[in-house]
Amino acid sequence: MDTNDDEPFVSVDINAPASRVWEILADVPRWKDVISGIDDITFEDAEDTTLRPGLAWDETRVMFGRSETQRMEIAEVDAASFYVRSKNESCGASTEFVHRVVPSAGGEEDASTLELYFASTPLTWLAWSLQWMAALTRGMMRKVILQDLMDIKSEAEKPQARE
């Protein structure tokens, strides 16, 4: 997925430095406490939940009115660029999510933008034939993902305790 040429599926401006937003994004075990749509996260390897390629977990959330658990896996991480790509396979489709934190272009140290790119590719004939249904649910998906980003924004904008 090329995030340089594509428009983000959803993005939100955040009044916090990119490093603060990345800190929250990189702490996957904490997502269930930060992102209201996530009910539970169970890691394949509970001993090492460091954000890295191969990190895998089952994520349970309510989607379209019912509880759904999907296997998620980190495919690529570039912490220096505040970039992470995750993937899952479900219902005959392969889906990629790219989260990217972009520091403010105006040089403001306390501002950034969190972008999410989303792409789904059918893997089976049935999934391919039902693509029209995916187009109908795209708006609902956008709303769910935007809420996730708004939850991260809210956490990032909280005042930090001074050390």
Beta strands, then each sheet from edge to edge (+ up, - down):
strand 1: 10-14
strand 2: 38-43
strand 3: 56-63
strand 4: 66-78
strand 5: 83-90
strand 6: 93-103
strand 7: 112-122
sheet 1: 1+ 7- 6+ 5- 4+ 3- 2+
end
